[in-house]
Amino acid sequence: MVKMKQYTEAVGRRKTASARVRISEAKSASITVNGKSAQDYFPLEAMVKTVHAPMQVLGVAYEVTAQVKGGGHKAQAEAVRHGLSRAITMLVPEQRKDLKVRGYLKRDPRAKERKKFGLKAARRAPQWSKR
């Protein structure tokens, strides 16, 4: 009989990206995003650092699996960071303060504003002509 790994799951969001993150105990940190390693999935090293940030700050190691949908790569990286931070606080509530101070537990609400009728963009009006 195969023993199933216990995990903690949380959801992270940013703009239109949402990430379902599962963490389980591990000796060394590893992050898998949509079946690929974080280094292979994200095009920039800065995004990989964004994803690793909560574990880096706390000095802990977890095996992380994330399923991400929507948004661009940067929003997806921040959604994974948000979900990872929430999962860690569920597992170890004492570490909440360290993550909260850095803003990793805050759901960044900024998103693109919708275009309004009569305008060229969200706030951009058509060019005004005197004659």
C-alpha positions as CSV (number, residue, x, y, z in Angstrom):
1,M,0.0,0.0,0.0
2,V,1.3,3.4,-1.0
3,K,1.2,6.1,1.7
4,M,-0.3,9.4,0.4
5,K,1.6,12.6,1.1
6,Q,-0.2,15.0,3.3
7,Y,-0.5,18.5,2.0
8,T,-2.0,21.9,2.7
9,E,-3.8,23.8,0.0
10,A,-4.5,27.5,-0.6
11,V,-5.6,29.8,-3.4
12,G,-3.7,32.9,-4.4
13,R,-4.9,35.5,-6.9
14,R,-3.5,38.6,-8.7
15,K,-5.4,40.5,-11.5
16,T,-7.0,37.7,-13.6
17,A,-4.5,35.0,-12.6
18,S,-5.4,32.5,-9.9
19,A,-3.2,29.8,-8.5
20,R,-4.1,26.6,-6.5
21,V,-1.1,25.9,-4.4
22,R,-0.4,22.7,-2.5
23,I,2.6,22.4,-0.1
24,S,4.0,19.3,1.6
25,E,7.0,18.7,3.8
26,A,10.4,18.3,2.0
27,K,14.1,18.3,2.8
28,S,14.8,20.7,-0.1
29,A,12.6,23.4,-1.7
30,S,11.1,22.5,-5.1
31,I,8.3,24.4,-7.0
32,T,6.3,22.9,-9.8
33,V,4.0,25.1,-11.8
34,N,1.5,23.4,-14.2
35,G,3.7,20.3,-14.4
36,K,7.0,22.2,-15.1
37,S,9.7,23.4,-12.7
38,A,9.4,27.1,-11.8
39,Q,12.7,27.8,-13.7
40,D,11.2,26.3,-16.9
41,Y,7.7,27.8,-16.5
42,F,8.6,31.4,-15.8
43,P,10.6,33.3,-18.5
44,L,12.5,35.6,-16.1
45,E,14.7,34.8,-13.1
46,A,13.0,37.7,-11.2
47,M,9.6,35.9,-11.4
48,V,11.2,32.7,-10.1
49,K,12.6,34.7,-7.2
50,T,9.1,36.2,-6.6
51,V,7.7,32.6,-6.3
52,H,10.5,31.5,-3.9
53,A,10.3,34.7,-1.8
54,P,8.0,33.4,1.1
55,M,10.2,30.3,1.7
56,Q,13.4,32.4,1.3
57,V,12.2,34.9,4.0
58,L,11.2,32.2,6.5
59,G,14.2,29.9,5.8
60,V,11.9,26.9,5.3
61,A,11.7,24.3,2.5
62,Y,8.5,22.8,1.1
63,E,7.6,20.8,-1.9
64,V,5.2,23.1,-3.8
65,T,2.8,22.2,-6.6
66,A,0.8,25.0,-8.2
67,Q,-1.9,25.0,-10.9
68,V,-2.2,28.4,-12.4
69,K,-4.8,29.9,-14.8
70,G,-5.3,33.3,-16.4
71,G,-3.3,36.4,-16.5
72,G,0.3,36.9,-17.7
73,H,3.5,35.4,-16.3
74,K,4.1,38.2,-13.8
75,A,0.5,38.0,-12.4
76,Q,0.8,34.2,-12.2
77,A,4.1,34.4,-10.3
78,E,2.5,36.8,-7.8
79,A,-0.6,34.6,-7.5
80,V,1.6,31.6,-6.7
81,R,3.5,33.7,-4.1
82,H,0.2,34.7,-2.5
83,G,-1.1,31.2,-2.5
84,L,2.2,29.8,-1.1
85,S,2.1,32.4,1.7
86,R,-1.5,31.6,2.6
87,A,-0.7,27.8,2.7
88,I,2.4,28.4,5.0
89,T,0.3,30.4,7.4
90,M,-2.3,27.7,7.5
91,L,0.4,25.2,8.3
92,V,2.4,27.4,10.8
93,P,0.3,30.3,12.1
94,E,3.3,31.8,14.0
95,Q,4.9,32.8,10.7
96,R,2.0,34.9,9.6
97,K,3.5,38.2,11.0
98,D,6.8,37.8,8.9
99,L,4.8,37.3,5.7
100,K,2.2,40.0,6.5
101,V,4.9,42.7,7.1
102,R,6.3,42.1,3.6
103,G,2.8,42.2,2.0
104,Y,2.8,38.6,0.8
105,L,-0.6,37.9,2.3
106,K,-2.3,40.9,0.7
107,R,-4.4,40.2,-2.4
108,D,-3.3,43.0,-4.7
109,P,-6.6,44.3,-6.1
110,R,-5.3,46.4,-8.9
111,A,-6.6,45.3,-12.3
112,K,-7.2,46.8,-15.7
113,E,-10.1,49.3,-15.8
114,R,-12.8,48.7,-18.4
115,K,-13.2,50.8,-21.4
116,K,-16.2,53.2,-21.3
117,F,-18.5,54.0,-24.2
118,G,-17.8,57.4,-25.9
119,L,-14.1,57.1,-24.9
120,K,-11.1,55.6,-26.7
121,A,-9.9,53.7,-23.6
122,A,-10.8,53.6,-19.9
123,R,-10.3,57.4,-19.5
124,R,-8.8,58.5,-22.8
125,A,-11.3,60.8,-24.5
126,P,-11.3,61.4,-28.3
127,Q,-9.0,64.3,-29.4
128,W,-10.9,67.6,-29.2
129,S,-10.8,69.9,-32.2
130,K,-11.8,73.5,-32.1
131,R,-12.7,73.7,-35.8
